[in-house]
Amino acid sequence: MSTVLTADARRLPLRASTVDLVVTSPPYWKKRDYGSANQLGQEATPAAYVAALMDCLTEWRRVLTPTGSVMLNVGDGYSRRSLAGIPARVEAAATDAGWLVRNRIIWTKSRGVPDPARDRLANRHEYVLHLTRRRYYYDLHGYAEEYGRGANPGDVWHIEPTRGASAHLAPFPVELARRAVMLGCPRRVCTVCGSPSQRLLGRATKLDPARPQARRAMQLAEEAGLGPAHIAAIQATGLSDAGKAMQVQTGTGRNSAHVQHLAAEAKKALGGYFREFTMARRITLGWSDCGHEAMRPGRVLDPFAGTGTTGVAAVEQGLDYVGADLNLEHHGNLDALASQLPLST
């Protein structure tokens, strides 16, 4: 479901605790005048601009669920020939206001707005700040599978700027929004207890046959007649044989000796190749279930909706979207936007 509202980002007509993720790119300080009353970005000083952003964050905290967070795209600007330090000022102010700055993601691009300066380099990066409370939803596994072949891809995103058919002055790349949504918005949320559905992860028992070491490990396991219980025991005890056996117990503690025995048998048969199973990639075994059947899609809010590209990323992933802006002239229809904008890098 998609909802688009004409509203100020500091005073949203939304109920408290109804949004799972805010993904947005506010107008940058002294960059463009959109001609709207009460617009953000034309404040007299960097400090005043940051104060206005903090008012926004106060409102967003109200509408966020307890596990919600903010992905805030913010760029820097110049004041008296010096960088104003806007992202750093936002980080400091947000921290003082009780937010955690969990990541400072660097969005890099090889091209951008032409820069007439002759005594400095053109700016080709911006920031995406992930602001959270102590507890928040995060799907690193899903993101890593998509962008890092299972490994943590890191905090540098290279995404080229794009322009669709919209005449909006500052189009927001849908790929950037897609990544933020994939990381921070749950697929489903319980309407009774508010719990987001989380991935249940485990180690794969089947290894990658393209790797010679993995093929040898599987061959030795088959020759020794090792079953799933042996593999689970290896993965539970880990490389050091210390402390992790309880993970495959029933909860009473009575199976600890048995688990250790199975692990010892398997390691004797596999030799050093047992590490292939211990370090096997993590896979999704399922999704958490709070016990209630009433679920809703995750909900993404962009309080500076602009052209609506955050909405494209949200709807594309089967999520609800709420867009708000003082001026919705260029927001457009999400179906039309999806056909105009590139949906992959």
Secondary structure as GFF3:
##gff-version 3
##sequence-region A 1 345
A	DSSP	beta_strand	2	6	.	.	.	ID=ss1
A	DSSP	beta_strand	19	24	.	.	.	ID=ss2
A	DSSP	alpha_helix	46	63	.	.	.	ID=ss3
A	DSSP	beta_strand	64	74	.	.	.	ID=ss4
A	DSSP	beta_strand	78	79	.	.	.	ID=ss5
A	DSSP	beta_strand	82	83	.	.	.	ID=ss6
A	DSSP	alpha_helix	86	96	.	.	.	ID=ss7
A	DSSP	beta_strand	100	108	.	.	.	ID=ss8
A	DSSP	beta_strand	125	132	.	.	.	ID=ss9
A	DSSP	alpha_helix	140	147	.	.	.	ID=ss10
A	DSSP	beta_strand	156	158	.	.	.	ID=ss11
A	DSSP	alpha_helix	174	184	.	.	.	ID=ss12
A	DSSP	beta_strand	188	190	.	.	.	ID=ss13
A	DSSP	beta_strand	199	203	.	.	.	ID=ss14
A	DSSP	alpha_helix	212	223	.	.	.	ID=ss15
A	DSSP	alpha_helix	228	237	.	.	.	ID=ss16
A	DSSP	three_ten_helix	245	248	.	.	.	ID=ss17
A	DSSP	alpha_helix	256	270	.	.	.	ID=ss18
A	DSSP	three_ten_helix	271	273	.	.	.	ID=ss19
A	DSSP	alpha_helix	274	278	.	.	.	ID=ss20
A	DSSP	beta_strand	282	287	.	.	.	ID=ss21
A	DSSP	beta_strand	295	297	.	.	.	ID=ss22
A	DSSP	beta_strand	299	302	.	.	.	ID=ss23
A	DSSP	alpha_helix	309	316	.	.	.	ID=ss24
A	DSSP	beta_strand	320	325	.	.	.	ID=ss25
A	DSSP	alpha_helix	334	340	.	.	.	ID=ss26
###
